[in-house]
Amino acid sequence: MRMMAVHWTQNTQTHLPDKMAKLLQWNIRGLQANREELELLISQTHPSVICLQETFLKKNKFTNFKRFSSCHNFATEINGLVHGGSSVPSVLLCL
């Protein structure tokens, strides 16, 4: 798992202030199996964006996180085994 800080500089055309965002990236290898640990990590680090790979979530197992809007690429099932899946929960940044 990786934490990164991204810095947005002031946009002189719109006069937006400088902002920081925290990105959390994790090849989670099963969101349901690691959900408790992920929620603890979110509460400790307060990321703005979370990038999760290998969620293994199928369309019928949709999940959400408080404070976050999410985009999902659901896993596929091949020969009875679930592969892939990704999720990008993010907080709306008021820039």
Order of alpha helices (4+ residues) and beta strands (2+ residues): beta-beta-alpha-beta-beta-beta-beta-beta
